[in-house]
């Protein structure tokens, strides 16, 4: 088990197991300049999680955040259609990872 603390939609702290999540996509986020996000899906809880990382500072360190996000957020932020997201949720283990950086 690889535990990860996340902030849920109702702002509670939860722990998920990163060993059981499925990667959906990676890309830049518009509301945090320079930050990148990996969107993962936990098939057990049926939650989407955004694992965010800031750009590195002069010492090579970066900040990280892990928050639950909605399908609507993913559609808007990463231009993923509702149909594509439904296709992913119906069979997450057959999904081809999307790298949307740059």
BELVEN-V246006 format. One record per residue. RES is the residue in one letter. SS is DSSP state (@ for helix, = for strand, . for the rest). OMEGA is omega in whole degrees, -180 to 180 (* if undefined). NEAR is the number of other C-alpha atoms within 10 Angstrom. Layout:
res->RES ss->SS omega->OMEGA near->NEAR
res->RES ss->SS omega->OMEGA near->NEAR
This chain:
res->X ss->. omega->176 near->8
res->X ss->. omega->-175 near->9
res->X ss->= omega->178 near->11
res->X ss->= omega->177 near->13
res->X ss->= omega->177 near->14
res->X ss->= omega->173 near->19
res->X ss->= omega->-178 near->17
res->X ss->. omega->179 near->17
res->X ss->. omega->178 near->12
res->X ss->. omega->174 near->7
res->X ss->. omega->172 near->10
res->X ss->. omega->177 near->8
res->X ss->= omega->178 near->12
res->X ss->= omega->175 near->13
res->X ss->= omega->175 near->12
res->X ss->= omega->178 near->18
res->X ss->= omega->-179 near->13
res->X ss->@ omega->177 near->16
res->X ss->@ omega->-177 near->11
res->X ss->@ omega->-179 near->14
res->X ss->= omega->178 near->21
res->X ss->= omega->179 near->19
res->X ss->= omega->177 near->20
res->X ss->= omega->-176 near->21
res->X ss->= omega->173 near->21
res->X ss->= omega->180 near->20
res->X ss->= omega->177 near->18
res->X ss->= omega->179 near->20
res->X ss->. omega->-173 near->17
res->X ss->. omega->-174 near->11
res->X ss->. omega->175 near->8
res->X ss->. omega->-173 near->11
res->X ss->. omega->177 near->10
res->X ss->. omega->-179 near->12
res->X ss->. omega->173 near->18
res->X ss->= omega->-179 near->21
res->X ss->= omega->170 near->21
res->X ss->= omega->177 near->20
res->X ss->= omega->179 near->25
res->X ss->= omega->-179 near->21
res->X ss->= omega->176 near->23
res->X ss->= omega->-176 near->18
res->X ss->. omega->-180 near->15
res->X ss->. omega->-179 near->10
res->X ss->. omega->-177 near->9
res->X ss->. omega->-180 near->10
res->X ss->= omega->170 near->18
res->X ss->= omega->-179 near->23
res->X ss->= omega->176 near->25
res->X ss->= omega->176 near->23
res->X ss->= omega->-173 near->18
res->X ss->= omega->175 near->20
res->X ss->= omega->177 near->19
res->X ss->. omega->173 near->16
res->X ss->. omega->179 near->14
res->X ss->. omega->174 near->12
res->X ss->. omega->-176 near->9
res->X ss->. omega->179 near->7
res->X ss->. omega->179 near->6
res->X ss->. omega->179 near->7
res->X ss->. omega->176 near->10
res->X ss->. omega->176 near->12
res->X ss->. omega->177 near->11
res->X ss->= omega->175 near->13
res->X ss->= omega->176 near->13
res->X ss->= omega->-176 near->19
res->X ss->= omega->173 near->18
res->X ss->= omega->178 near->19
res->X ss->= omega->-179 near->18
res->X ss->. omega->174 near->12
res->X ss->@ omega->179 near->15
res->X ss->@ omega->177 near->14
res->X ss->@ omega->-180 near->12
res->X ss->@ omega->179 near->19
res->X ss->@ omega->-177 near->15
res->X ss->@ omega->-174 near->11
res->X ss->@ omega->-174 near->14
res->X ss->@ omega->178 near->17
res->X ss->. omega->176 near->11
res->X ss->. omega->-179 near->15
res->X ss->. omega->177 near->14
res->X ss->@ omega->179 near->14
res->X ss->@ omega->179 near->10
res->X ss->@ omega->179 near->12
res->X ss->@ omega->177 near->16
res->X ss->@ omega->177 near->12
res->X ss->@ omega->178 near->13
res->X ss->@ omega->-177 near->17
res->X ss->@ omega->179 near->15
res->X ss->@ omega->-180 near->11
res->X ss->. omega->-174 near->10
res->X ss->@ omega->-176 near->18
res->X ss->@ omega->177 near->13
res->X ss->@ omega->-175 near->10
res->X ss->. omega->172 near->16
res->X ss->. omega->-179 near->11
res->X ss->. omega->178 near->12
res->X ss->= omega->175 near->13
res->X ss->= omega->-175 near->12
res->X ss->. omega->179 near->14
res->X ss->. omega->180 near->11
res->X ss->. omega->* near->5
